[in-house]
Amino acid sequence: MIMTLPDILSESDVVKVVDKLNAMRFIDGTATAGWHAKLVKNNQQVDRTQLEYQPLNKSVTEAIMRNGTFRMAARPRHITPLLFSRYKDSMEYGTHVDDPVMYNLRSDISFTLFLADPNTYDGGELVMETSAGEQPFKLEAGHMIIYPSTTLHRVTPVTRGERTAAVGWCQSYVRNADQREILYDLDIARRGIFEKEKKSREFDVISRSHANLLRMWTDG
């Protein structure tokens, strides 16, 4: 399931994050690329050895985890440390699939939190390869996209301005993407019923099925 999530960060929070990033040191993005991804990765990312990295990583990760839709769709068990990246001067990231294990965690879900106003740069679309063809995404600052880590994807060249984003990976309590989507749909349905009817018989039955499927599919 590919899903866009609005307003992970408010406009003012985006400004604060970007101001902090502008004061930090960036290094060659290939430092964290796998052996094959190094051939197609051309970007820069924050040097995470800086003292300023940890509090920034913590605050942005906490903002992501506060989002109810993210929690429903991803069922996050662990989130990796974030990569704060930037693209400029025709930088791009060619077609690749994310590594199956990131920072000693299984990567079930990948996410990109956009931090730059899309009107301030050209290019920089995140392009997903799906069964329906290629799907490009270029979101507003503070909005985030999540997608299965099994997806082939790329970032197109940035030909004007600067594309800034936070990228991370999530290990889910529910390993299978199709199962996560079923749980998400059931959760949306039961919440809709509750809003209309409060605690009805139909709500209880769907809630039971949702809970029992979650027990059945929870990994570990």
C-alpha positions as CSV (number, residue, x, y, z in Angstrom):
1,M,0.0,0.0,0.0
2,I,1.4,3.4,-1.1
3,M,-0.1,6.2,1.0
4,T,0.5,9.9,1.4
5,L,0.1,11.4,4.8
6,P,-0.5,15.2,5.1
7,D,0.7,17.5,7.8
8,I,3.2,15.3,9.6
9,L,4.9,18.5,10.4
10,S,3.2,21.9,10.6
11,E,4.5,24.8,8.5
12,S,6.3,26.3,11.5
13,D,7.8,23.0,12.4
14,V,9.1,22.6,8.8
15,V,10.8,26.0,9.1
16,K,12.5,25.0,12.3
17,V,13.7,21.7,11.0
18,V,15.1,23.3,7.8
19,D,16.8,26.0,9.7
20,K,18.6,23.4,11.8
21,L,19.5,21.4,8.7
22,N,21.0,24.5,7.1
23,A,23.4,24.9,10.0
24,M,24.5,21.3,9.9
25,R,27.3,19.5,7.9
26,F,26.3,17.4,4.9
27,I,28.4,14.5,3.4
28,D,28.3,12.4,0.3
29,G,25.1,10.2,0.4
30,T,26.9,7.1,-0.9
31,A,28.2,6.7,2.6
32,T,25.1,4.8,3.6
33,A,24.3,3.2,0.2
34,G,24.5,-0.5,-0.5
35,W,27.1,-1.9,-2.9
36,H,24.7,-1.7,-5.9
37,A,22.9,1.5,-4.9
38,K,26.2,3.4,-4.8
39,L,26.3,3.2,-8.6
40,V,23.1,5.3,-8.9
41,K,23.0,7.4,-5.7
42,N,24.0,11.0,-6.1
43,N,22.9,13.2,-3.2
44,Q,24.0,14.6,0.1
45,Q,22.9,13.8,3.7
46,V,23.5,15.1,7.1
47,D,26.5,13.8,8.9
48,R,24.9,12.0,11.8
49,T,28.0,12.2,14.0
50,Q,27.2,15.8,14.8
51,L,25.8,16.5,18.2
52,E,22.8,18.3,16.7
53,Y,21.6,15.2,14.8
54,Q,20.2,13.2,17.8
55,P,17.8,15.8,19.1
56,L,16.6,16.6,15.5
57,N,16.2,12.9,14.8
58,K,14.2,12.4,18.0
59,S,11.8,15.3,17.4
60,V,11.0,14.4,13.8
61,T,10.6,10.7,14.6
62,E,8.2,11.6,17.5
63,A,6.2,13.8,15.1
64,I,5.9,10.8,12.7
65,M,4.8,8.5,15.5
66,R,2.2,10.9,16.7
67,N,0.3,10.6,13.4
68,G,-2.6,8.2,13.8
69,T,-2.9,7.3,10.2
70,F,0.8,6.3,10.1
71,R,0.3,4.1,13.1
72,M,-2.8,2.4,11.6
73,A,-1.2,1.8,8.2
74,A,2.3,0.9,9.3
75,R,1.8,-0.9,12.6
76,P,5.3,0.4,13.5
77,R,7.4,-1.8,15.8
78,H,10.7,0.1,15.3
79,I,11.8,3.0,13.2
80,T,15.4,3.4,12.0
81,P,17.4,6.6,12.6
82,L,16.4,9.1,9.9
83,L,18.5,10.2,7.0
84,F,18.2,13.9,6.2
85,S,19.0,14.3,2.5
86,R,19.2,17.0,0.0
87,Y,19.4,17.1,-3.8
88,K,20.6,20.0,-6.0
89,D,22.7,20.7,-9.1
90,S,21.1,17.7,-11.1
91,M,21.6,15.3,-8.2
92,E,19.4,12.2,-8.4
93,Y,18.9,8.6,-7.1
94,G,18.5,6.0,-9.8
95,T,16.2,3.0,-9.7
96,H,16.8,0.8,-6.7
97,V,15.1,-1.3,-4.0
98,D,15.9,-0.6,-0.3
99,D,18.0,-3.1,1.6
100,P,16.0,-5.8,3.4
101,V,17.8,-5.1,6.7
102,M,18.5,-1.5,7.8
103,Y,20.3,-0.7,11.0
104,N,19.7,-4.3,12.2
105,L,16.0,-4.0,11.5
106,R,13.9,-5.7,8.8
107,S,12.7,-3.0,6.5
108,D,9.0,-3.5,5.9
109,I,8.0,0.1,5.1
110,S,10.0,3.0,3.7
111,F,9.0,6.6,4.0
112,T,10.0,10.0,2.8
113,L,9.0,13.2,4.6
114,F,9.2,16.1,2.2
115,L,10.8,19.3,3.7
116,A,11.0,21.7,0.8
117,D,8.2,23.7,-0.9
118,P,7.7,21.9,-4.2
119,N,7.5,25.3,-6.0
120,T,11.1,26.1,-5.0
121,Y,12.7,23.2,-7.0
122,D,12.3,21.5,-10.4
123,G,12.5,17.7,-10.6
124,G,13.0,15.7,-7.5
125,E,9.9,13.5,-7.9
126,L,9.9,10.2,-6.0
127,V,8.9,7.7,-8.7
128,M,7.4,4.4,-7.7
129,E,7.3,1.4,-10.1
130,T,3.9,-0.3,-9.7
131,S,1.8,-2.8,-11.6
132,A,-0.1,0.2,-13.0
133,G,3.1,1.8,-14.3
134,E,5.3,4.5,-12.8
135,Q,3.7,6.9,-10.3
136,P,5.5,10.2,-9.4
137,F,5.1,11.9,-6.1
138,K,6.2,15.5,-5.2
139,L,4.5,16.4,-1.9
140,E,4.1,19.6,0.0
141,A,6.6,20.4,2.7
142,G,5.6,18.5,5.9
143,H,3.7,15.8,4.0
144,M,5.0,12.2,3.9
145,I,4.7,9.1,1.7
146,I,4.9,5.5,2.9
147,Y,5.4,2.5,0.7
148,P,6.4,-1.2,1.0
149,S,10.2,-1.4,1.1
150,T,10.0,-4.1,-1.7
151,T,9.1,-1.3,-4.2
152,L,11.5,-0.3,-7.0
153,H,11.7,3.5,-6.9
154,R,13.9,6.5,-7.9
155,V,14.4,10.2,-7.4
156,T,14.5,12.2,-10.6
157,P,17.2,14.9,-11.1
158,V,16.8,18.2,-9.4
159,T,17.5,20.8,-12.0
160,R,16.6,23.9,-10.0
161,G,16.6,24.7,-6.4
162,E,17.0,22.2,-3.6
163,R,15.0,19.2,-2.5
164,T,15.3,18.4,1.2
165,A,13.7,15.4,2.8
166,A,13.9,13.0,5.8
167,V,14.0,9.3,4.9
168,G,13.5,6.3,7.1
169,W,12.4,2.7,7.4
170,C,10.0,0.9,9.7
171,Q,9.8,-2.6,10.9
172,S,6.1,-3.4,11.3
173,Y,4.4,-5.7,13.8
174,V,2.7,-7.1,10.7
175,R,5.3,-8.2,8.2
176,N,2.9,-8.8,5.2
177,A,1.9,-5.7,3.3
178,D,-1.5,-7.2,2.2
179,Q,-2.3,-8.1,5.8
180,R,-1.5,-4.5,6.9
181,E,-3.8,-3.2,4.2
182,I,-6.7,-5.4,5.4
183,L,-6.2,-4.3,9.0
184,Y,-6.1,-0.7,7.9
185,D,-9.4,-1.1,5.9
186,L,-11.1,-2.8,8.9
187,D,-9.9,0.0,11.2
188,I,-11.3,2.7,8.9
189,A,-14.6,0.8,8.6
190,R,-15.1,0.3,12.4
191,R,-14.2,3.9,13.2
192,G,-16.7,5.0,10.6
193,I,-19.4,2.9,12.2
194,F,-18.5,4.2,15.6
195,E,-18.8,7.8,14.5
196,K,-22.3,7.1,13.1
197,E,-23.7,4.6,15.6
198,K,-21.3,4.6,18.6
199,K,-20.8,1.2,20.1
200,S,-23.2,-0.9,18.0
201,R,-23.3,-4.7,17.4
202,E,-21.7,-4.2,14.0
203,F,-18.9,-2.2,15.5
204,D,-18.2,-5.0,18.1
205,V,-18.1,-7.7,15.5
206,I,-15.7,-5.8,13.2
207,S,-13.6,-4.9,16.2
208,R,-13.4,-8.5,17.2
209,S,-12.3,-9.6,13.7
210,H,-9.8,-6.8,13.6
211,A,-8.3,-7.7,17.0
212,N,-8.2,-11.5,16.1
213,L,-6.5,-10.9,12.8
214,L,-4.0,-8.6,14.5
215,R,-3.2,-11.4,17.0
216,M,-2.9,-13.9,14.2
217,W,-0.7,-11.8,12.0
218,T,1.5,-10.0,14.5
219,D,5.1,-11.0,14.0
220,G,6.8,-12.2,17.1
